[in-house]
Amino acid sequence: MDLDHAGEAAFRAEARAWLAANVPAEPLPSLETEKGFAAHRAWEARLHADRWSVVSWPREYGGRGVDIFSWLVFEEEYYAAGAPGRVSQNGINLLAPTLFDHATEEQRARVLPAMASGEVIWAQAWSEPESGSDLASLKSRALRTDGGWLLSGQKTWSSRAAFADRAFGIFRTGPEGPRPHQGLTYLMFDLSAPGVTVRPIGRLDGKPAFAELFLDDVFVPDGDVIGEPGQGWRIAMSTTGNERGLTLRSPGRFLAAAERLLRQWRATAERPDGHDTALRDRVADAVIGARAYQLFTYANASRFAAGESIGAESSLNKVFWSEYDIALHETALDLLGPAGELADSDWSEGYVFALAGPIYAGTNEIQRDIIAERLLGLPKGRR
Ligand SMILES: Cc1cc2nc3c(=O)[nH]c(=O)nc-3n(C[C@H](O)[C@H](O)[C@H](O)COP(=O)(O)OP(=O)(O)OC[C@H]3O[C@@H](n4cnc5c(N)ncnc54)[C@H](O)[C@@H]3O)c2cc1C
């Protein structure tokens, strides 16, 4: 595999120089808080001003029109530079691919530039209290009205919805038919529209951005329906592969974290207990894992670039990165010893978040079912 494709070195150097000149010297406050959310929105605008917010998008929407390999290179540089987390990631990783595949030209022109600049930040409103893994059983409805739809129901576990501007979700608009996947429609709506109540859900780390949404006859114009009414399931599923397979956790994040872990190992290796070989092996595993994930992702990207889709193999990625993330953080905390337990240590905060990895973006139990049935051809389990 040739990882040094034409133009990569120049692109990498340009990205590195820009990041070196622009990444804030002090870390921004957490994007899960109101103040941090605003600071991260301003950072999105800074990225956008020099066309670094969505490098692989066409130029007309604010991108640089570069290929997926350059995007991976950018991500590697981004994380290596210690740049802020991306508060726009739900929009960029989930809604944008959906719009590129299924929206009208008018919708793309209206939604994508404001997403690229951070002017409009999106929340994902898929899950419901009784519908997470079994998402097709969702009950929130959209009823036909003059010029649009009226949304009613409850959505939950919506990341950063407490501070976001708009949300995208799937709603029941017709009879289920023989399968619950039928009669669903994909819609965008304003979180500040009349009839929307946003209520923060307490998280283990106390940050207030996670929320549930109560919808009471919320009007959505026809222009905010994506694709045909009734086709919501097909449209939603065509984009989850992106999230699990490629865009949600690029290897750059883990390469940078493994490098940080290695530095920490070297710094503590001189301590009397610094020759713990079991711990040394775990550090080595973390470095190897990040590199293996990078190569696997480049292989997937090559398939993407050749016009293939990733499909069920995205589940392999999702299980790998979520379990890897926990192991990496546990190794760092064991290396730090009691100091790692301090509430404001990056590793302990990261560990708490890593624990959610096997749950969000589809639980790992469900991913393992997909791997068993669709990749290994094993019989369907009893549900
Ligand atoms: C940090 C975080 C952020 C999130 N952000 C968002 C967001 O922004 N927007 C959004 O819409 N949702 C979001 N979610 C919700 C997430 O997608 C769901 O939590 C997830 O899909 C699981 O659904 P559930 O919580 O209803 O659990 P359930 O589906 O009730 O599952 C409970 C347990 O049973 C297991 N299980 C269920 N069915 C099966 C089966 N058939 N076979 C084997 N095991 C099974 C599950 O794997 C799990 O272990 C987020 C979740 C977290 C933790």
The ligand as an ORCA input file, in Angstrom:
! r2SCAN-3c Opt
* xyz 0 1
  C     -22.238      9.049     25.059
  C     -23.431      8.730     24.208
  C     -23.793      9.607     23.192
  C     -24.939      9.346     22.408
  N     -25.290     10.288     21.482
  C     -26.429     10.095     20.769
  C     -26.887     11.108     19.865
  O     -26.254     12.156     19.701
  N     -28.058     10.917     19.216
  C     -28.785      9.770     19.354
  O     -29.811      9.649     18.692
  N     -28.387      8.778     20.209
  C     -27.228      8.926     20.908
  N     -26.824      7.944     21.816
  C     -27.671      6.763     22.010
  C     -27.066      5.471     21.517
  O     -27.083      5.393     20.122
  C     -27.852      4.325     22.195
  O     -27.562      4.395     23.583
  C     -27.477      2.955     21.669
  O     -27.901      2.798     20.340
  C     -28.075      1.823     22.539
  O     -29.449      1.998     22.698
  P     -30.118      1.971     24.162
  O     -29.366      2.929     25.023
  O     -31.582      2.179     23.975
  O     -29.840      0.516     24.735
  P     -30.666     -0.799     24.417
  O     -30.926     -0.903     22.967
  O     -31.840     -0.847     25.345
  O     -29.623     -1.923     24.822
  C     -29.344     -2.289     26.177
  C     -28.362     -3.467     26.130
  O     -28.978     -4.604     25.495
  C     -28.193     -5.035     24.379
  N     -29.062     -5.481     23.282
  C     -30.172     -4.841     22.813
  N     -30.688     -5.536     21.770
  C     -29.862     -6.610     21.565
  C     -29.847     -7.687     20.630
  N     -30.772     -7.796     19.670
  N     -28.845     -8.603     20.712
  C     -27.875     -8.497     21.671
  N     -27.842     -7.504     22.588
  C     -28.819     -6.572     22.541
  C     -27.415     -3.786     23.954
  O     -26.277     -4.137     23.205
  C     -27.097     -3.158     25.296
  O     -25.989     -3.763     25.894
  C     -25.695      8.172     22.613
  C     -25.311      7.265     23.612
  C     -24.213      7.538     24.414
  C     -23.855      6.545     25.507
*
